[in-house]
């Protein structure tokens, strides 16, 4: 590269930005941009761009599919943050959890989204967040056995940790009984 010239990925992203200005939801531009950002290891930026596309009012964008793609991208960003460690892990997991919540806003029974949300809430380590995610999954399931399993997981969440809330754990169990 010549001195002062943008690196090839930056130059390509610049060209794609120009194309996105005229056709913001164009699938080929979006996919190419997402692949370039992934190749550069810019997982969070990739996820944020996919999330922005999900909010577009464009005939080229299926909002539900776009939210699923954004959630998957945020999940990858969280995994990348976990691999490197540091202060970015919790915010990355929280952003991924938020993205999966948006998927659940479209389809409250989406099993994959509930599973991803439960896994992320577990990794976050916040008892109340985990209990909320489990409650949402419990409310969405049609299977009595699954509802009981999720209620038991909620009760365990409340009963564990340095400051167990046995009253709330008992309340969850009584609701399910």
FENDA-V864961 format. One line per field, one symbol per residue. ss: DSSP state (h for helix, s for strand, l for the rest). psi: psi as a letter, one per 30 degrees, with the letter a starting at -180 (. if undefined). A space follows every 10 residues. Layout:
ss = ???
psi = ???
This chain:
ss = lllllllhhh hhhhhhhhhh hhllllhhhh hhhhhhhhhl llhhhhhhhh hhhhllllll llhhhhhhhh hhhhhhhhhh hhhhlllhhh hhhhhhhhhh hhhhhhllll hhhhhhhhhh hhhhllhhhh hhhhhhhhhh lllhhhhhhh hhhhhhhhhl lllllhhhhh hhhhhhl
psi = klkflkleee eeeeeeeeef eeiegjeeee eeeeeeeeef gieeeeeeee eeeffkikff kjeeeeeeee eeeeeeeeee eeefaaffee eeeeeeeeee eeeffejfgj eeeeeeeeee eeeegjeeee eeeeeeeeff kfkeeeeeee eeeeeeeefl lfikifeeee eeeeef.
